[in-house]
Each structure stands twice: as structure tokens, then as C-alpha cells.
Amino acid sequence: MRAHEAGWAHAAVSVNAPAWLREPADVNALTPQLWSSTARKVDGVLEVGGIRVTDLVAEHGSPAYVLDEADFRSRARAFRDAFREYDVFYAGKAFLCTTVARWVAEEGLCLDVCSGGELAVAERAGFPAERLGFHGNNKSVAELARAVELGVGRIIVDSFHEIHRLADLTRELGRTARVLIRVTAGVEAHTHEYIATAHEDQKFGFSISSGDALAAAQQIRDTPGLELLGLHSHIGSQIFDSSGFEVAARRVLALHAQISEEVGVVLPELDLGGGFGIAYTTQDDPSDPAQLAIELTKIVTEECKARDLDVPRLSIEPGRAIVGPAVCTVYEVGTVKAVELDGGAVRTYVSVDGGMSDNIRTALYDADYSCTLASRSSDAPMLLSRVVGKHCEAGDIVVKDEFLPGDLVPGDLLAVPGTGAYCRSMSSNYNHALRPPVVAVRDGVSTVLVRRETEDDLLRLDTGAGARMED
């Protein structure tokens, strides 16, 4: 880890802009690649889905996650069409609610879930069970039983214990479970250590190099009630470089061939994972879905040809690439503070009414974000600023570095793009903060998909057990 043990914000202080951050020619303008497709500025006010964010905040309050429905659906279709010969699995862990699950179904995608709670959302939404994939390294017996009873299309097994659990359940329920084996190919994605998932020293999957993956295939073959569909490989998240997929595909297809020859099972499917990156700042350059499809298909086709294998039915999991860019978070400025540092340097802190409870990624991953003044235009000189939250935590930072107008005042609105993936799903009640709503916008109409939490919601879980305090 690069960060100080007490949090990255406690490390060496620098008030210089990072090398990738350039002072914009116009502080009022949007950088299009960072925003959803309908986002634009009208007289300095950010508009998404045909609605001014000032009007959204007036109606729904702040902070708020603003989901551009047209953008979400467009990105879903782009992956569906580019990977038309594949099964495309939307990542429920990135963001999931019943309405989004229905959008995913309507756009012809499959859905990946990794907990009983996510499975419950899919069930409530009426998502076709045969188009569900169920991930997780420690699925409980109850979760697996629910998946088997619902007829989930594929369960991605992650341990020998899980194989035993499924064997017992399918025997008790008189059902068959269709499974993929998650394997670790020994490929480390060019990404943050915490979200690189295919190297050997981590909790997911069966190792290819140790022989565990082959042993898992043999055990599943010999287990009544289990149908082995294929292998699953996932090399990480926020990935821009296809070279990791090339190495992983080579190793996974070698195992694919070995299982056919030594275990006697011809595997009809192969899941390549995904975890494709998005643009959080101008330093990010994500690939187009069509280009990704060309590159991945070429990798698998050539490797299968070299091994004299039929190309299996392929699946991908775009990860954050569908919902991530489709959402921005709108905050209200509460305070602006200029702090003089050693050597006479000054850092401008802009405090907003949210923070690490609605976006933990900056604190957790040292993630970079961008933002813009969303409620008006400004002619003031630009200042390198740090946008921080309201929580009692020094590392409560939303945007580490951004050029913002020097005349920001309380009541101004700031909007942070690229917050659709993992922000709401990883949100918390730290300091007993109330989670913001998720508001979908389209064609001038706003719809609350997930309402704002209330104090009653918080207190409903508090049993109040024990003696009451006396006056």
C-alpha cells in the first residue's frame, strides 16, 4: 500500500496538482468523456436527462445520485450489440435496485449477483432466473438453496466446501445445479492491489497452477446433481489493457483442454470476466465496447485454433462500465476554507453535505474523481481545490484535486461524475449519515428509484434494549 497506515490523507503533504490534471481553458465547461450522454451546461447550470440539477435538488434534496436512464440503456445496448455472440452479465454489485434489474432484462443482458440480498432484488424484479449468475467465495447454505430452488442459470463455484454444499442441496431438493468453476490464472491486472483478483495470493477461485482447478472439475463430474458448464476467469477491475486477458485466456483454455482430455468432460462455456475501466478523470482512456469485442474474440479464437478446440460459448462481465458513467452525485457546498500550510502554501478545502458515506472509493482505493460547479457559471479565477465531506474523519475526501472557481460560496452545488458504480452499493451510515436517494432522469422527468433514508430508517433497527436513562 502506498498510503500512510492511518490513511492516505496523513501521508506527505503536497499542494501541487498531479501531473495529469491540467488547468481547464473554461472552468464552466464539461469534459464530455467524464459525463453521461445527456449531461450539458445551460447558462452554467448542469442539466442531466433534460432536468436542471438545481431543480432536482429543490425537489429531492442533496446529496443525491442522479442516474441518466438513457445513458445507462445506451451503454447496455452497446455491450449487447458489440458482444452479440456472447452472454453479457451486468454487475449487480456495482449498483442494483429492482428498476435497474428490469432495465438490464429489457436490454437483453444477463445479471450477475453475489449475495442473497442481490438475489432477492433480482427475484423481486422478476428477472429471468435462467439469465442469472451467482458469484461469491463463501455462499451460505441458505443462499445456495435459494439459488437452486429459483433455477439460477449458473452458480460460479469457488471452493471444495461449496461443491459439497451443492451436492447435499441438490440431493435434498431433487434438482440439478449448473455450475462454472472460478479459476485463478495467475495474472495480475494492471490495477489497484485490492481489486486485482486473478493473482494467486487472494481469496477467490481455484488455482490452476496448484492443480486445484482440475481436481474441482473431477469432483463435479463425479457428483450427481451438478452439471459442469465451464470455467470462469476474472483478472480484476478498472482494466484498460487487453494484454492481461490474452495471458489469462491462454492458461484457462489450456485447462479447458486438459479437462476434456483427462476428466472426459467437454465444457460448452467460458467466462472471460471483464472489469472494463471507465473515465473518472482525464487520465483515463477506456476502450470502446466494439474494440474490446474484436480484441477478446481474436484472443480466444486464435488460442482455440492453436489447441484444436471448438470455441465455447463466451461470456463477459463489463463491471462498472455500464452504470459507472451513467451517474453523477450532486452535493451542496457548506463551507469553503483556505488553510495555510508550511512554506506559505495554501490549500482550499470545499466542504459538501456528503462524503465517504456515499463515496468510500477515494478513502478506500485512493481513487481520483473530477467535479464541476453545477448551479451557476463563474468568471472568477480558478483555484486548485480539495472537495471534502462532512464526516469526522481526516480521510473523508471526495475529490482530491480539482480546479474550481475561486468564488465558491455556501449553497453552490457541485457535481461529481462517474459515481454509478460502487458508490451507492458501498455506502454506509458512518456518523449515522442518511444514504442519499437514487433519482433516475429521462426526457425531463425524474423518478426516485431508491428513496433517501430517514432517521426513522436508522432508528428502526435500534432495539433500544436495556434500561432507559433516568432524568
Secondary structure as a PSIPRED ss2 file (coil, helix, strand):
# PSIPRED VFORMAT (PSIPRED V4.0)

   1 M C   1.000  0.000  0.000
   2 R C   1.000  0.000  0.000
   3 A C   1.000  0.000  0.000
   4 H C   1.000  0.000  0.000
   5 E C   1.000  0.000  0.000
   6 A C   1.000  0.000  0.000
   7 G C   1.000  0.000  0.000
   8 W H   0.000  1.000  0.000
   9 A H   0.000  1.000  0.000
  10 H H   0.000  1.000  0.000
  11 A C   1.000  0.000  0.000
  12 A C   1.000  0.000  0.000
  13 V C   1.000  0.000  0.000
  14 S C   1.000  0.000  0.000
  15 V C   1.000  0.000  0.000
  16 N C   1.000  0.000  0.000
  17 A C   1.000  0.000  0.000
  18 P C   1.000  0.000  0.000
  19 A C   1.000  0.000  0.000
  20 W C   1.000  0.000  0.000
  21 L C   1.000  0.000  0.000
  22 R C   1.000  0.000  0.000
  23 E C   1.000  0.000  0.000
  24 P C   1.000  0.000  0.000
  25 A C   1.000  0.000  0.000
  26 D C   1.000  0.000  0.000
  27 V C   1.000  0.000  0.000
  28 N C   1.000  0.000  0.000
  29 A C   1.000  0.000  0.000
  30 L C   1.000  0.000  0.000
  31 T C   1.000  0.000  0.000
  32 P H   0.000  1.000  0.000
  33 Q H   0.000  1.000  0.000
  34 L H   0.000  1.000  0.000
  35 W C   1.000  0.000  0.000
  36 S C   1.000  0.000  0.000
  37 S C   1.000  0.000  0.000
  38 T C   1.000  0.000  0.000
  39 A C   1.000  0.000  0.000
  40 R E   0.000  0.000  1.000
  41 K E   0.000  0.000  1.000
  42 V E   0.000  0.000  1.000
  43 D C   1.000  0.000  0.000
  44 G C   1.000  0.000  0.000
  45 V E   0.000  0.000  1.000
  46 L E   0.000  0.000  1.000
  47 E E   0.000  0.000  1.000
  48 V E   0.000  0.000  1.000
  49 G C   1.000  0.000  0.000
  50 G C   1.000  0.000  0.000
  51 I E   0.000  0.000  1.000
  52 R E   0.000  0.000  1.000
  53 V H   0.000  1.000  0.000
  54 T H   0.000  1.000  0.000
  55 D H   0.000  1.000  0.000
  56 L H   0.000  1.000  0.000
  57 V H   0.000  1.000  0.000
  58 A H   0.000  1.000  0.000
  59 E H   0.000  1.000  0.000
  60 H H   0.000  1.000  0.000
  61 G C   1.000  0.000  0.000
  62 S C   1.000  0.000  0.000
  63 P C   1.000  0.000  0.000
  64 A E   0.000  0.000  1.000
  65 Y E   0.000  0.000  1.000
  66 V E   0.000  0.000  1.000
  67 L E   0.000  0.000  1.000
  68 D E   0.000  0.000  1.000
  69 E H   0.000  1.000  0.000
  70 A H   0.000  1.000  0.000
  71 D H   0.000  1.000  0.000
  72 F H   0.000  1.000  0.000
  73 R H   0.000  1.000  0.000
  74 S H   0.000  1.000  0.000
  75 R H   0.000  1.000  0.000
  76 A H   0.000  1.000  0.000
  77 R H   0.000  1.000  0.000
  78 A H   0.000  1.000  0.000
  79 F H   0.000  1.000  0.000
  80 R H   0.000  1.000  0.000
  81 D H   0.000  1.000  0.000
  82 A H   0.000  1.000  0.000
  83 F C   1.000  0.000  0.000
  84 R C   1.000  0.000  0.000
  85 E C   1.000  0.000  0.000
  86 Y E   0.000  0.000  1.000
  87 D E   0.000  0.000  1.000
  88 V E   0.000  0.000  1.000
  89 F E   0.000  0.000  1.000
  90 Y E   0.000  0.000  1.000
  91 A E   0.000  0.000  1.000
  92 G C   1.000  0.000  0.000
  93 K C   1.000  0.000  0.000
  94 A C   1.000  0.000  0.000
  95 F C   1.000  0.000  0.000
  96 L C   1.000  0.000  0.000
  97 C C   1.000  0.000  0.000
  98 T H   0.000  1.000  0.000
  99 T H   0.000  1.000  0.000
 100 V H   0.000  1.000  0.000
 101 A H   0.000  1.000  0.000
 102 R H   0.000  1.000  0.000
 103 W H   0.000  1.000  0.000
 104 V H   0.000  1.000  0.000
 105 A H   0.000  1.000  0.000
 106 E H   0.000  1.000  0.000
 107 E C   1.000  0.000  0.000
 108 G C   1.000  0.000  0.000
 109 L C   1.000  0.000  0.000
 110 C E   0.000  0.000  1.000
 111 L E   0.000  0.000  1.000
 112 D E   0.000  0.000  1.000
 113 V E   0.000  0.000  1.000
 114 C C   1.000  0.000  0.000
 115 S C   1.000  0.000  0.000
 116 G H   0.000  1.000  0.000
 117 G H   0.000  1.000  0.000
 118 E H   0.000  1.000  0.000
 119 L H   0.000  1.000  0.000
 120 A H   0.000  1.000  0.000
 121 V H   0.000  1.000  0.000
 122 A H   0.000  1.000  0.000
 123 E H   0.000  1.000  0.000
 124 R H   0.000  1.000  0.000
 125 A H   0.000  1.000  0.000
 126 G C   1.000  0.000  0.000
 127 F C   1.000  0.000  0.000
 128 P C   1.000  0.000  0.000
 129 A H   0.000  1.000  0.000
 130 E H   0.000  1.000  0.000
 131 R H   0.000  1.000  0.000
 132 L E   0.000  0.000  1.000
 133 G E   0.000  0.000  1.000
 134 F E   0.000  0.000  1.000
 135 H C   1.000  0.000  0.000
 136 G C   1.000  0.000  0.000
 137 N C   1.000  0.000  0.000
 138 N C   1.000  0.000  0.000
 139 K C   1.000  0.000  0.000
 140 S C   1.000  0.000  0.000
 141 V H   0.000  1.000  0.000
 142 A H   0.000  1.000  0.000
 143 E H   0.000  1.000  0.000
 144 L H   0.000  1.000  0.000
 145 A H   0.000  1.000  0.000
 146 R H   0.000  1.000  0.000
 147 A H   0.000  1.000  0.000
 148 V H   0.000  1.000  0.000
 149 E H   0.000  1.000  0.000
 150 L H   0.000  1.000  0.000
 151 G C   1.000  0.000  0.000
 152 V C   1.000  0.000  0.000
 153 G C   1.000  0.000  0.000
 154 R E   0.000  0.000  1.000
 155 I E   0.000  0.000  1.000
 156 I E   0.000  0.000  1.000
 157 V E   0.000  0.000  1.000
 158 D C   1.000  0.000  0.000
 159 S C   1.000  0.000  0.000
 160 F H   0.000  1.000  0.000
 161 H H   0.000  1.000  0.000
 162 E H   0.000  1.000  0.000
 163 I H   0.000  1.000  0.000
 164 H H   0.000  1.000  0.000
 165 R H   0.000  1.000  0.000
 166 L H   0.000  1.000  0.000
 167 A H   0.000  1.000  0.000
 168 D H   0.000  1.000  0.000
 169 L H   0.000  1.000  0.000
 170 T H   0.000  1.000  0.000
 171 R H   0.000  1.000  0.000
 172 E H   0.000  1.000  0.000
 173 L H   0.000  1.000  0.000
 174 G C   1.000  0.000  0.000
 175 R C   1.000  0.000  0.000
 176 T C   1.000  0.000  0.000
 177 A E   0.000  0.000  1.000
 178 R E   0.000  0.000  1.000
 179 V E   0.000  0.000  1.000
 180 L E   0.000  0.000  1.000
 181 I E   0.000  0.000  1.000
 182 R E   0.000  0.000  1.000
 183 V E   0.000  0.000  1.000
 184 T E   0.000  0.000  1.000
 185 A C   1.000  0.000  0.000
 186 G C   1.000  0.000  0.000
 187 V C   1.000  0.000  0.000
 188 E C   1.000  0.000  0.000
 189 A C   1.000  0.000  0.000
 190 H C   1.000  0.000  0.000
 191 T C   1.000  0.000  0.000
 192 H C   1.000  0.000  0.000
 193 E H   0.000  1.000  0.000
 194 Y H   0.000  1.000  0.000
 195 I H   0.000  1.000  0.000
 196 A C   1.000  0.000  0.000
 197 T C   1.000  0.000  0.000
 198 A C   1.000  0.000  0.000
 199 H C   1.000  0.000  0.000
 200 E C   1.000  0.000  0.000
 201 D C   1.000  0.000  0.000
 202 Q C   1.000  0.000  0.000
 203 K C   1.000  0.000  0.000
 204 F C   1.000  0.000  0.000
 205 G C   1.000  0.000  0.000
 206 F E   0.000  0.000  1.000
 207 S E   0.000  0.000  1.000
 208 I C   1.000  0.000  0.000
 209 S C   1.000  0.000  0.000
 210 S C   1.000  0.000  0.000
 211 G C   1.000  0.000  0.000
 212 D H   0.000  1.000  0.000
 213 A H   0.000  1.000  0.000
 214 L H   0.000  1.000  0.000
 215 A H   0.000  1.000  0.000
 216 A H   0.000  1.000  0.000
 217 A H   0.000  1.000  0.000
 218 Q H   0.000  1.000  0.000
 219 Q H   0.000  1.000  0.000
 220 I H   0.000  1.000  0.000
 221 R H   0.000  1.000  0.000
 222 D C   1.000  0.000  0.000
 223 T C   1.000  0.000  0.000
 224 P C   1.000  0.000  0.000
 225 G C   1.000  0.000  0.000
 226 L E   0.000  0.000  1.000
 227 E E   0.000  0.000  1.000
 228 L E   0.000  0.000  1.000
 229 L E   0.000  0.000  1.000
 230 G E   0.000  0.000  1.000
 231 L E   0.000  0.000  1.000
 232 H E   0.000  0.000  1.000
 233 S E   0.000  0.000  1.000
 234 H C   1.000  0.000  0.000
 235 I C   1.000  0.000  0.000
 236 G C   1.000  0.000  0.000
 237 S C   1.000  0.000  0.000
 238 Q C   1.000  0.000  0.000
 239 I E   0.000  0.000  1.000
 240 F C   1.000  0.000  0.000
 241 D C   1.000  0.000  0.000
 242 S C   1.000  0.000  0.000
 243 S H   0.000  1.000  0.000
 244 G H   0.000  1.000  0.000
 245 F H   0.000  1.000  0.000
 246 E H   0.000  1.000  0.000
 247 V H   0.000  1.000  0.000
 248 A H   0.000  1.000  0.000
 249 A H   0.000  1.000  0.000
 250 R H   0.000  1.000  0.000
 251 R H   0.000  1.000  0.000
 252 V H   0.000  1.000  0.000
 253 L H   0.000  1.000  0.000
 254 A H   0.000  1.000  0.000
 255 L H   0.000  1.000  0.000
 256 H H   0.000  1.000  0.000
 257 A H   0.000  1.000  0.000
 258 Q H   0.000  1.000  0.000
 259 I H   0.000  1.000  0.000
 260 S H   0.000  1.000  0.000
 261 E H   0.000  1.000  0.000
 262 E H   0.000  1.000  0.000
 263 V H   0.000  1.000  0.000
 264 G C   1.000  0.000  0.000
 265 V C   1.000  0.000  0.000
 266 V C   1.000  0.000  0.000
 267 L C   1.000  0.000  0.000
 268 P C   1.000  0.000  0.000
 269 E E   0.000  0.000  1.000
 270 L E   0.000  0.000  1.000
 271 D E   0.000  0.000  1.000
 272 L E   0.000  0.000  1.000
 273 G E   0.000  0.000  1.000
 274 G E   0.000  0.000  1.000
 275 G C   1.000  0.000  0.000
 276 F E   0.000  0.000  1.000
 277 G C   1.000  0.000  0.000
 278 I C   1.000  0.000  0.000
 279 A C   1.000  0.000  0.000
 280 Y C   1.000  0.000  0.000
 281 T C   1.000  0.000  0.000
 282 T C   1.000  0.000  0.000
 283 Q C   1.000  0.000  0.000
 284 D C   1.000  0.000  0.000
 285 D C   1.000  0.000  0.000
 286 P C   1.000  0.000  0.000
 287 S C   1.000  0.000  0.000
 288 D C   1.000  0.000  0.000
 289 P H   0.000  1.000  0.000
 290 A H   0.000  1.000  0.000
 291 Q H   0.000  1.000  0.000
 292 L H   0.000  1.000  0.000
 293 A H   0.000  1.000  0.000
 294 I H   0.000  1.000  0.000
 295 E H   0.000  1.000  0.000
 296 L H   0.000  1.000  0.000
 297 T H   0.000  1.000  0.000
 298 K H   0.000  1.000  0.000
 299 I H   0.000  1.000  0.000
 300 V H   0.000  1.000  0.000
 301 T H   0.000  1.000  0.000
 302 E H   0.000  1.000  0.000
 303 E H   0.000  1.000  0.000
 304 C H   0.000  1.000  0.000
 305 K H   0.000  1.000  0.000
 306 A H   0.000  1.000  0.000
 307 R C   1.000  0.000  0.000
 308 D C   1.000  0.000  0.000
 309 L C   1.000  0.000  0.000
 310 D C   1.000  0.000  0.000
 311 V C   1.000  0.000  0.000
 312 P C   1.000  0.000  0.000
 313 R E   0.000  0.000  1.000
 314 L E   0.000  0.000  1.000
 315 S E   0.000  0.000  1.000
 316 I E   0.000  0.000  1.000
 317 E E   0.000  0.000  1.000
 318 P E   0.000  0.000  1.000
 319 G E   0.000  0.000  1.000
 320 R C   1.000  0.000  0.000
 321 A C   1.000  0.000  0.000
 322 I C   1.000  0.000  0.000
 323 V C   1.000  0.000  0.000
 324 G H   0.000  1.000  0.000
 325 P H   0.000  1.000  0.000
 326 A H   0.000  1.000  0.000
 327 V E   0.000  0.000  1.000
 328 C E   0.000  0.000  1.000
 329 T E   0.000  0.000  1.000
 330 V E   0.000  0.000  1.000
 331 Y E   0.000  0.000  1.000
 332 E E   0.000  0.000  1.000
 333 V E   0.000  0.000  1.000
 334 G E   0.000  0.000  1.000
 335 T E   0.000  0.000  1.000
 336 V E   0.000  0.000  1.000
 337 K E   0.000  0.000  1.000
 338 A E   0.000  0.000  1.000
 339 V E   0.000  0.000  1.000
 340 E E   0.000  0.000  1.000
 341 L C   1.000  0.000  0.000
 342 D H   0.000  1.000  0.000
 343 G H   0.000  1.000  0.000
 344 G H   0.000  1.000  0.000
 345 A C   1.000  0.000  0.000
 346 V E   0.000  0.000  1.000
 347 R E   0.000  0.000  1.000
 348 T E   0.000  0.000  1.000
 349 Y E   0.000  0.000  1.000
 350 V E   0.000  0.000  1.000
 351 S E   0.000  0.000  1.000
 352 V E   0.000  0.000  1.000
 353 D C   1.000  0.000  0.000
 354 G C   1.000  0.000  0.000
 355 G C   1.000  0.000  0.000
 356 M C   1.000  0.000  0.000
 357 S C   1.000  0.000  0.000
 358 D C   1.000  0.000  0.000
 359 N C   1.000  0.000  0.000
 360 I C   1.000  0.000  0.000
 361 R H   0.000  1.000  0.000
 362 T H   0.000  1.000  0.000
 363 A H   0.000  1.000  0.000
 364 L H   0.000  1.000  0.000
 365 Y H   0.000  1.000  0.000
 366 D C   1.000  0.000  0.000
 367 A C   1.000  0.000  0.000
 368 D C   1.000  0.000  0.000
 369 Y C   1.000  0.000  0.000
 370 S C   1.000  0.000  0.000
 371 C C   1.000  0.000  0.000
 372 T E   0.000  0.000  1.000
 373 L E   0.000  0.000  1.000
 374 A C   1.000  0.000  0.000
 375 S E   0.000  0.000  1.000
 376 R C   1.000  0.000  0.000
 377 S C   1.000  0.000  0.000
 378 S C   1.000  0.000  0.000
 379 D C   1.000  0.000  0.000
 380 A C   1.000  0.000  0.000
 381 P C   1.000  0.000  0.000
 382 M E   0.000  0.000  1.000
 383 L E   0.000  0.000  1.000
 384 L E   0.000  0.000  1.000
 385 S E   0.000  0.000  1.000
 386 R E   0.000  0.000  1.000
 387 V E   0.000  0.000  1.000
 388 V E   0.000  0.000  1.000
 389 G C   1.000  0.000  0.000
 390 K C   1.000  0.000  0.000
 391 H C   1.000  0.000  0.000
 392 C C   1.000  0.000  0.000
 393 E C   1.000  0.000  0.000
 394 A C   1.000  0.000  0.000
 395 G C   1.000  0.000  0.000
 396 D C   1.000  0.000  0.000
 397 I E   0.000  0.000  1.000
 398 V E   0.000  0.000  1.000
 399 V E   0.000  0.000  1.000
 400 K E   0.000  0.000  1.000
 401 D E   0.000  0.000  1.000
 402 E E   0.000  0.000  1.000
 403 F E   0.000  0.000  1.000
 404 L E   0.000  0.000  1.000
 405 P E   0.000  0.000  1.000
 406 G C   1.000  0.000  0.000
 407 D C   1.000  0.000  0.000
 408 L C   1.000  0.000  0.000
 409 V C   1.000  0.000  0.000
 410 P C   1.000  0.000  0.000
 411 G C   1.000  0.000  0.000
 412 D C   1.000  0.000  0.000
 413 L E   0.000  0.000  1.000
 414 L E   0.000  0.000  1.000
 415 A E   0.000  0.000  1.000
 416 V E   0.000  0.000  1.000
 417 P E   0.000  0.000  1.000
 418 G C   1.000  0.000  0.000
 419 T C   1.000  0.000  0.000
 420 G C   1.000  0.000  0.000
 421 A C   1.000  0.000  0.000
 422 Y C   1.000  0.000  0.000
 423 C C   1.000  0.000  0.000
 424 R C   1.000  0.000  0.000
 425 S C   1.000  0.000  0.000
 426 M C   1.000  0.000  0.000
 427 S C   1.000  0.000  0.000
 428 S C   1.000  0.000  0.000
 429 N C   1.000  0.000  0.000
 430 Y H   0.000  1.000  0.000
 431 N H   0.000  1.000  0.000
 432 H H   0.000  1.000  0.000
 433 A C   1.000  0.000  0.000
 434 L C   1.000  0.000  0.000
 435 R C   1.000  0.000  0.000
 436 P C   1.000  0.000  0.000
 437 P C   1.000  0.000  0.000
 438 V E   0.000  0.000  1.000
 439 V E   0.000  0.000  1.000
 440 A E   0.000  0.000  1.000
 441 V E   0.000  0.000  1.000
 442 R E   0.000  0.000  1.000
 443 D C   1.000  0.000  0.000
 444 G C   1.000  0.000  0.000
 445 V E   0.000  0.000  1.000
 446 S E   0.000  0.000  1.000
 447 T E   0.000  0.000  1.000
 448 V E   0.000  0.000  1.000
 449 L E   0.000  0.000  1.000
 450 V E   0.000  0.000  1.000
 451 R C   1.000  0.000  0.000
 452 R C   1.000  0.000  0.000
 453 E C   1.000  0.000  0.000
 454 T C   1.000  0.000  0.000
 455 E H   0.000  1.000  0.000
 456 D H   0.000  1.000  0.000
 457 D H   0.000  1.000  0.000
 458 L H   0.000  1.000  0.000
 459 L H   0.000  1.000  0.000
 460 R H   0.000  1.000  0.000
 461 L C   1.000  0.000  0.000
 462 D C   1.000  0.000  0.000
 463 T C   1.000  0.000  0.000
 464 G C   1.000  0.000  0.000
 465 A C   1.000  0.000  0.000
 466 G C   1.000  0.000  0.000
 467 A C   1.000  0.000  0.000
 468 R C   1.000  0.000  0.000
 469 M C   1.000  0.000  0.000
 470 E C   1.000  0.000  0.000
 471 D C   1.000  0.000  0.000
